Amino acid sequence: MSETPPNPPITESVSPYESLNSRKLHEAAERALDHYLAPAHIMATPYTPSSMFMVNPQTDTESLLANACESLASATVMLGDFAGTLEGPSRNTLLGIAQVVMLGELAVNQVLDNVVPKE
């Protein structure tokens, strides 16, 4: 004959804020989670490109886009080649960067296709 398990004791629901100590503990836990999981606030200065090298303002849009597309294609190849020399997380990071550059190349290429050359 099997015995019936005893009923668990009936307890009142307890809020984590029942006492001052539990509230402090909860607040400390929230601060810790925010520290490790919240996005970091980067206090970097904004990027300003060097004025040493300038693009000729008279260069037409189609030529600029074609050059940008070729530069991005070259960067994709260089990143892929370099990623081939690495292993593990560094390789994965580099391949991810190569993919982002390739997506930029595709976008620039599409804009280039959309540009109607001036005649």
Phi, psi and omega per residue, in radians:
M1 nan 2.302 -3.108
S2 -1.592 2.526 3.131
E3 -1.582 2.571 3.077
T4 -1.407 2.360 3.123
P5 -1.119 2.584 3.121
P6 -1.205 2.613 3.094
N7 -1.228 2.411 3.093
P8 -1.149 2.666 3.139
P9 -1.141 2.538 3.125
I10 -1.458 2.143 3.118
T11 -2.135 2.632 3.092
E12 -1.352 2.594 3.110
S13 -1.207 2.338 -3.065
V14 -1.951 2.208 3.092
S15 -1.389 2.556 3.063
P16 -1.171 -0.113 -3.107
Y17 -1.854 0.321 -3.111
E18 -1.048 -0.714 -3.116
S19 -2.183 2.874 3.132
L20 -1.058 -0.691 -3.130
N21 -1.101 -0.713 -3.141
S22 -1.192 -0.592 3.088
R23 -1.145 -0.760 3.123
K24 -1.110 -0.711 3.120
L25 -1.097 -0.754 3.114
H26 -1.100 -0.765 3.132
E27 -1.115 -0.692 3.102
A28 -1.125 -0.703 3.111
A29 -1.118 -0.730 3.111
E30 -1.081 -0.764 3.116
R31 -1.081 -0.723 3.131
A32 -1.124 -0.771 3.114
L33 -1.116 -0.736 3.104
D34 -1.084 -0.670 -3.131
H35 -1.103 -0.732 -3.058
Y36 -1.591 -0.420 -3.039
L37 -1.951 -0.374 -3.112
A38 -1.302 2.607 3.103
P39 -1.061 2.462 -3.134
A40 -1.258 2.516 3.068
H41 -1.614 1.891 -3.095
I42 -1.525 2.200 -3.091
M43 -1.773 0.750 -3.107
A44 -1.497 2.712 3.066
T45 -1.384 2.592 -3.131
P46 -1.072 2.558 3.130
Y47 -1.276 2.247 3.018
T48 -2.160 2.102 -3.113
P49 -1.132 2.622 3.110
S50 -1.206 2.488 3.106
S51 -1.620 0.144 3.140
M52 -1.112 -0.705 3.135
F53 -2.014 2.183 -3.098
M54 -2.118 2.583 3.043
V55 -1.503 2.366 3.123
N56 -1.079 2.082 -3.109
P57 -1.089 -0.342 3.125
Q58 -1.474 -0.080 3.136
T59 -1.171 2.345 -3.091
D60 -1.285 2.734 -3.072
T61 -1.039 -0.732 -3.111
E62 -1.068 -0.738 3.129
S63 -1.159 -0.712 3.110
L64 -1.088 -0.777 3.140
L65 -1.154 -0.700 3.121
A66 -1.093 -0.739 3.119
N67 -1.144 -0.745 3.120
A68 -1.087 -0.721 3.137
C69 -1.106 -0.758 3.122
E70 -1.146 -0.690 3.117
S71 -1.123 -0.753 3.119
L72 -1.148 -0.669 3.098
A73 -1.103 -0.739 3.112
S74 -1.110 -0.745 3.125
A75 -1.092 -0.691 3.112
T76 -1.057 -0.783 3.140
V77 -1.131 -0.788 -3.135
M78 -1.080 -0.750 3.132
L79 -1.130 -0.720 3.108
G80 -1.104 -0.757 3.111
D81 -1.094 -0.766 -3.135
F82 -1.163 -0.685 3.125
A83 -1.069 -0.529 3.120
G84 -1.136 -0.321 3.141
T85 -1.612 -0.090 -3.070
L86 -1.923 2.946 3.062
E87 -2.372 2.808 3.012
G88 1.229 -2.594 -3.052
P89 -1.041 -0.612 3.139
S90 -1.116 -0.721 3.100
R91 -1.094 -0.790 -3.138
N92 -1.089 -0.703 3.108
T93 -1.094 -0.803 -3.127
L94 -1.130 -0.689 3.097
L95 -1.148 -0.606 3.066
G96 -1.134 -0.734 3.096
I97 -1.119 -0.725 3.116
A98 -1.052 -0.675 3.139
Q99 -1.175 -0.703 3.106
V100 -1.098 -0.732 3.109
V101 -1.106 -0.724 3.128
M102 -1.105 -0.673 3.094
L103 -1.133 -0.654 3.046
G104 -1.093 -0.719 3.104
E105 -1.068 -0.764 3.124
L106 -1.088 -0.711 3.131
A107 -1.137 -0.781 3.132
V108 -1.118 -0.680 3.118
N109 -1.088 -0.695 3.113
Q110 -1.161 -0.705 3.090
V111 -1.091 -0.707 3.115
L112 -1.056 -0.707 3.082
D113 -1.137 -0.553 -3.109
N114 -1.394 -0.325 -3.087
V115 -1.284 2.293 3.071
V116 -1.684 2.014 -3.116
P117 -1.071 2.471 3.071
K118 -1.308 2.466 3.123
E119 -1.995 nan nan
